[in-house]
Every structure is written in structure tokens, then in C-alpha cells.
Amino acid sequence: MAPVIIGSLLPDAPMFVFYVWQRLQAVPEQTIWRELYYDPGWQAFFDVFNSLPLITLAWIAARLFGWRWLMWLAAGMALHV
């Protein structure tokens, strides 16, 4: 059950990293959510963790290598997305 729960939270992890990084630099909330959030670099970072093709590849690789925990993690990520 733990891999599914972690997988369901993992797609949002980049957004938490983004937010904490910006707040550590004392960036105001309005600037974070109205401007920086839409920066193409940050959007690309968020997209990697929300990519169904990449999640599917991870699931296939896990299946080939018999890594059940990764299969369940990828399943949790796919359900989140």
C-alpha cells in the first residue's frame, strides 16, 4: 500500500519544491502564483512528474524487471494524474 500512496503524492512533489524554493528566496505569494508558476522551466519540471507516457514506461520497466514496488508506485502516479 505504501508505494501506491507515495505514487499518488509524487506528481505534486515538484510543486512543493517550487514553492519552498521561492519562499526561501522571500518571493511574495502573488509573484509565485501569478508569474513564476507559469515560467516554462518550472512548467517543464512539473510536467515530467505528471507525464503518463513516462509513468507508463516506468511501469513497463518495473514489470520487465519484476520490481513490484515500482509497478505500484507508477500505478499510484497514474491514478493521481
N, C-alpha and C positions, 0 to 999 in steps of 0.2 A: 504494500500500500504506500510506503514512503516514496518510492520512485514516481508514482502517479501524482502524489501531492506536490512533490518538488517540481515535477514536469509541468504541472498546471500553474505554478507560480513563476517558473523560469522565464517565460516570454516577457514578463513585466520587469524583470531584474534590470535590464538596461535603463529603463526609465527611472528607477530608483537611483542607479549610479549617476545618471544625468542630473537628477535633482540635487542629490547630495553634493556632487562636484560643483554645481552652480552656487549652492548656498554656502559652501566653504569659501567661495570666492566673493561672498557678500553681494551676489547679484539679486536685485529686487524680484519679488514674486511675479509682478506684472511683466517684467522683461523676460523672465524664464518662460512663462507660459504664452506670452503674446508674440515673442520674437525668436528666442533661442531654440525653443522646442521645434520650430519649423525649419531650422537650419538643415540643409541637405546632408551634412555629415552626421548629425545626430539621427536624422530620419533613417539613414542607411544602417546605422548601428542598431536602431530599434527593429528595423525590418529583418535583419539576419535572424533574430530570435523569434520572429513571427512568420517565418517562411515555411509554408507547407512543403515545397519541394525539398528543402534542406532537412526538415523533420522526417520526411519520408525516406530520404537517403540514409539518415541516421538509423531509422527503424530497420531498413533493409540490411544495412551493415551489421546491426545488432543481431538480426535473425541469422545471417550467414555465419557469424562468429559464436552464436549461442549465448550472447550476453542478454539474459532475460531482464536484468535490471534496466538496461538501456532501452530495451523494447518498451517496457512500461513507462519509462521516463518520456520517451518520444510519444507514446500514446497520450500521456497526460498533457504534453505540449500541444499535440494536435487537437485535443479536446478544448483546450484553452483558446486556441486560435479559431 
